[in-house]
Amino acid sequence: MSKAVEGRMNVRFETDAVRIGGEPLILLCASLFYFRIPRLLWKERMEQLKAIGYNSIDVYFPWNYHELREGEWDFEGERDADAFLKLAAETGLWVVARPGPYICSEWDGGGLPAYLLARPNLRLRDNDACFLRDVSRWFDRIMPILKANQAGEGGTVIAVQLDNELDFYGCGDPRGYMSALRDMALERGITVPLFACAGQGGIVQATGLADGVMPTCNFYPDNRDPELEAKVLHYRALLEERGYPLLVTETNRSHTLLRRLLSCGVKLLGPYLQVSGTDFGFTNATNNWGRPLAFLTSDYDFGGMISPEGHIREEAYEGRLLSRLIAAYGAPLARAAAAGVRPALAGQAVGVAGPAVLKLHGGGSLLFLSNLTDDDKTVTAAVPGAEEAGCEPATITIPAGKSVALPYGVPLSIWGFAGTIVSSTAELHMAVTGTEGAALAFHAEGEGTVVLRLEEPAVIAAEHASAIRRDGDVVVTFDSGREARCLIRFQDGRLLRLIMTNRMKALYMDELEEDGPVRLVKPPQRSNAAEQAVQEWRRCDVPPALPTAGPDGCKKLASPSWLETEGIYRGYAWYGATVPSRPGTPPVKGVLIRRGSDVISLYADGRYAGTVVPGGSSRYVPLAAEAPVERLAARTEIWGHSNFDDIRLPGLRLSAMKGMKGMAAITDVRNVSGNWQVRRTAGPAGQAEPEDGIDSGLLPVVSFGGWLSADHPARECYSRTVPTSEAADSWTLHFDGLQSLVRLYVNGRDAGEVNPFDPYVEITPYVVPGQPVKLTVYAERMLGLSAGKVLLYEGVEAADWTLGAAGERELLAQAADVRDRASQTEFPLELEPGGTAWLYGTCDNSAGGKGWRVRVDGSGLKLTVWMEGRIVGRIWTPGGDARPIMTGGSPDTFYLPGVWFRDRRAELCLWLEAVDRSRPGRLNALTFVSV
């Protein structure tokens, strides 16, 4: 690759091939994210990928990882993106750079800085002048780094992606937006190709068909989808018409799937997250992978080839097998084209995908057969045109869940010999050429046959194989249960060696050797035995309802505001408020949290009331007993900003802010589900309240949603009147269990739409205390779905608001301040509901110096784990009804990187929060397993 980093390198993505410096190649590209891997391990991960055979990496650059606050930039140490790209060049890896501005990647806010959310009327990811001004500041920082490391200027960056999967987002002007990003990249000196990826196939929506922006596709199919090839070929033809190759910039990690994509002529194979990592710090995201809300774990691991700790997994050997196959055929495969034909199959053909034929440039083809079942399959395939070439239908055994690529009519000139591989029931998976000749390695299951047509006399010798001449061909037959060889010596003295094994040996084959048996290297066996890494644990309980304030302390608020508007972007915040005392106010039954997100732990007069995860909606928290309440406190954690845009929950919008918009002390909870008058409507829910002249006294009175209709969907209007208390000043309706879309009017005024995921509506602006309220609901109900019940929360709005906040450094400072008060403790340990405590320990590094994987065994607890001043894990153990879906990796372990120990020791601090109101939080054990 040295020629690619010296002088000006020409990078071209053409219909028939990707060319770098004029050389056509298939890009086998793995995601490798510097922001999820300790800097001292970047080189190791790159070398691991290179050894597996991947020739390129894709890397996101998260804007908010480098701009910590507006105008505060950091590209040093762990954030040194330039150093990362230089290491990639040193290692010999091409780089696909993905600077956003939005990156997704299950990262906090998709990489967008949270201060953008506080800007009124700013349209994210659109042709919006205000947004683009901010993007230009980011591009001013990141594009010069990419320019300095692009191919032709000393580096190996060969392409730059603009934004990410824009077709999942409601961009109003994708062409204008992409054109603006393109122009900003070009103005900053980017000369390599620019592209934009479609996440759900929306080429127009993802790119706007902007000039100079190449469309690519991200495919995340069921790995066993029998119609995958048809879909991929559709997009290949679509892009070919526009002069582009098909590049799959993201897909699943299965190499069987990658083979299927290769069979369709894909030129870039980009399995996402083949190298796993960790979301260190407060960088986790929330998204819609749950019901619909999910929290992303700190462990970021989809089961790719390399674990967060750097363990090589079994799939890596599948990757090496594929990479060697690609290398064996070289340029003819890089320039290959899908034939668009489906050979006939006989035998156990059910569950065998394709079959697909890939025509090699210069002659010959590869037949791809993919077994989508859990059983081995034996089929007979007749390749079109093979009969004319003297090839008989071949019988092949395909292992369960695997894919094979079989050569037909392939010129031996690829490896420097005159002749042809007429046909083969064994896959050619590796080739080595030299001055004395070449060695070709094949694998098969059961019996394999390789038919060669040689254009000059040769001496043939076979070991554990049969090699016979037949009608001018050489037919080599072997039983894969035993390693076999065939040596062909040509008149010029050069040798062609065929080495034939089974698939297992092909997977673990180290290198091809001229003589002697094939040397196998299998993955090491790792112990999961627990070891003692911490000799003593110490604990200090801290007041749970009091803020751990940052340097600015607590400030007074005129009204509750979103955290981002107060400059709080990550970590924790504490809201405080008083409950106004009024004559005749009943005792408080519970507290309504309005528009809360992400994690809110509530305390009433210092007593724990519960923890909720409203997802940006509202949530009612009942108190254990009715009582007067004077003071409310809410500890609020930003788990992470949504990395996706989903309209079902307010907190899942890409623009959603965190914190809350109010609290009310609820003095009365009324079920108002009964005695609604109902009438049919012709239009959909949301039309204006009708004035149809019907005498309302004649309308049926039923429970809400209780009218049995012959219509489907049933469009109905429900109305009733409810009294209100003169002593209250806060009212909220809760459509509990709603499974329809409804629109609410209060006293004739539109109060908005209600859906099952966000079933709360505040109606305070429409209510006069002590006066009856008319409620009108337009519902569009589907057959058999419940309308639920309607609850009215009435109470007193909290006042006299204060706000304090603490990020990673402030929390760690508190841990240091109270450490002297800690006392020795042992597992299991318990924490009363709502309690918080610090846990301290000094950890020894593992014997091999690689660190630890630590498993948390507990219930009803949240843990935030610091190692040497860095957050390395955020865990929420099972228990209680507040815990959301935890996804993205291991929910109950964290990783202590060996390179972050100092003098073989590391100080650990764990912040514990008991978040199950029904029972104490319990930490049974922390189990350390050596990496």
C-alpha positions, 0 to 999 in steps of 0.5 A: 500500500506504500504507493497509495500514501506517496504522491497523489493517489487517484481514487475512483468508484466506477460501475465495474470496480473500485479503483485506488491508484488504478488497481481494482479491489474489493473493499472488505471494510470493518467499523473501528471506532477510536472513541470506543477503544482506548488509544493504546489499543488502536494499533492492536485492533487495526493489526488484528483486522489486517491479520484477518484479511480486512483491507479497510475500516470505516470510522465515525467522527462524533461531533459532540465527542470533540466539542464538549461545550459550544466552542470548547474543542478537544482533539488531544489524547483519546480524542486525537482523530489525526493520530488514529488516521495516521495509525491506519495508514501505517497499518495499511488500511484504507479508511472510509471517513464518516464525519456526520454531522449526524452519525447515529451509531447508537451514540449520544444524540447521534453525535449532534451537540446537545446545545443545538437542541436549545436553539429555537426553530433550528431544523436539525439535519436539513437545509437550514441556515442556522444549522448549517452555520454550526455544521460549518464550525464542525467541518472547519475542525474535522475536514482539515484532519481528513484532508491531511490524511486522504489518499494522495496527501499522505494518508489512506482516507479514500471516501468521506460520507456525508450525514448518515441514513438521511432517508430515516429522517424527515428532511424537508430538502435532502437535495439542498442539505446534501448539496450544502454538505458537499460544498462545505467538504469540497471547500475544505479540500476534500478530493476523494469521493463523497457519498451518502448512505440510504438506511432503508433503501430511499436513495432519493431521500438519503442523497437528494440525488445531489450532484457529486454525492454517490449513493450507497446502501445499508442492508440489515436483512434477516441473514436467512432471507431467501429473497435478499439477492433479488433486492440487492440486484435491484439496487445494483441495477438502479445504481449502475444506470447512474454510473455507480457501483453498489457499495454496501456501507453497512450490513450484518456481521455474518460472512455468509451474508457477505458472500451473498452480497459479493455474489451480487457484484457488491464492491464494498462489503461493510459489516457494521461493528466487526470490532466492538467497543465501549461507550465510556463516560456519559455517551450512551444513547437512548433509542427505539429498540425497546417498547419502544424506548430502550437504553443503550448499554455501555458495552457496545457489542453486536457479536462482531469478530473482535470483542471489546476486550480484543478477543478474536471470535469464531466469526473472524475465521470466517472473515479470513476465509472470505478475505483469502478467497477475494485475494485469491481471485484478485482483480478479476473478482474485483471487476466481476459482474453479477450474471443475473442468472439462476442455475437449476438445482436438484437434490436438497434445494429447499433452503438454498439461496440463489444460486447466483453466478458472478462473472469474473473479468477476463473469463470464468465465473463463480457459482455461489450456493448459500445454505440458509438452514440448520442442516447440511444440504447436498445439491446438484447444480447445472451452471448455464454455459458449463455444458458447452465447456465440458462441465457436467452438473456438479454435486456439492455438499453445503454445510449448515448456514454457510455459503460456498463459491465454486469456480467454473471456466476460470483461467489459470492465467490468474496465477501464471499458468496456461489452462483452465479450472473447468469446474470444481465442487470444492471452493478455492479459498487461498492462492500463493504465487511465487517464482517457482509456481503457485499453490491453490488451496481448496476445501470441500465437505465429503468428496471433492472434484477439481477438473483442470484443462492444461494447455501444455504437457505436465507431470502429475503426482497425487497424494491421498487423491486421485488424479486421472486424465480424461478427454484432455482434462485432469480430474482430481478427486479427493476425500476431504476427511484427509488432507490431499495434494496434487503436484503438477510440474510443467515443462518449464519446471514451474509447479502448480500445487493443489492442496485439498482439505475440509472446511474446518482446516481451511478455516484455521489454516495458518499459511500455505506451505510447499511441503509438509502438512497444513498448519492449523492455528485455532483460537485460544481457549479462555477461562471464565474463572473468577479471580480476586482483584479487589482485596477490600471494599469500602462504602459511604452512604450519601443523602439521596435527595440533596444535589451534588451540585457543580461549581455553579451550585443550585440556581433558582428558576422562574419555571422548570426548564429543559436541562439543555437550555440551562447548559446541562448536556450530560450527567445528572441534575437535581430539580427542587420545588415547593408545594404551595399551601392553600386553605382546604387543600387535601393531602397529597396522593402522588406526584405527576411528573410532566414531560420527564426524561430520562431517569427521574428519582422522586423524593417528597419531603426527603422520602423516596417515592419512586423512579420512573422513565417517562420517555419524555411523556408524563408519569404519575408516581403514587406516594406510599401514603397520603400526606401533606407535602412541602418539598419535592426533589427529583434526581434526573439522569440524562442516560443519553439523547436519542440517536434516532428520530421516532415520533412515537415518544417525545423523548425519542425525537432527535430534537428531544431535550431532557429534564422535565417541564413541571411537577404537580402534587396530586390531591385527587385521582378520578376515574372519569371513564363512565358516562360519556355521550357518544355519536358516530362521525364521518371524518377521522379523529382530529376534525373540528367539533361538529355542530350537527344539531342533534339533541344531545339528550338523545345521545347514548351514554356509555363508558369511554370506548364502550360503543359497539359499532358496525364500522371499522375503523370506528370513528366516534365522538365521546363527550362528558362534563367533569367538575373541578376543585376550586382549591386546585390549579393543575389538571391532567388527563391520562388515557391509561391503556389506550390503543387508539388515536384520539384527539381531545377538545376541552371546553371547545378548544383543541388540546391536541392528539393523544397516542398509546405511547404518550397518553397524558394531556395537560388541560390546565390552560383550558380549566377555570378552577371550580368550574365544570369542564366539558371534555370531547374526544374524537377516537378512531378505534380499530376492531378489538383494541381497547380504549382503556380508561380515562383518569383525571389528575387534579392537584397543585402545581409545584413552585419556587424551582431550583436546579443543580447539576453534576457531570462526570468530574463533579460526581467524582469530586464528591466521591473524593470528598466523602471517601474518608467517611467510608467504612469497610463492607462486604458482599452482599450489600443492601441499600434502602429504596431510594438510597445512594452510596459510594463504593470504593476499591483498589483493583490489581491488574490481571496477570496478563496485564489485559484488564478485567471483564466484571460481572455485576450480580444484583437487583434494583440498583443502578451503578455508575463505575469510574476507573482512574477518573473515567466512567467505564460502565453504567449498569441497571440491574433487574428489579422494579418496574422502572427499568427500561429495555437495555440493549446494544451489548452486555447489560450486566458487565463492564470492561476495565482496560489493562492499559488504563491501570497505573503501576498495575493498579487502578482506583475504582469508584462506584456510585450506587442508586437503589431504584426499586421502591418495593424492596432494597437494592442489593449488590450480591457480587462483582465477579472479575474475569481476566481478559 
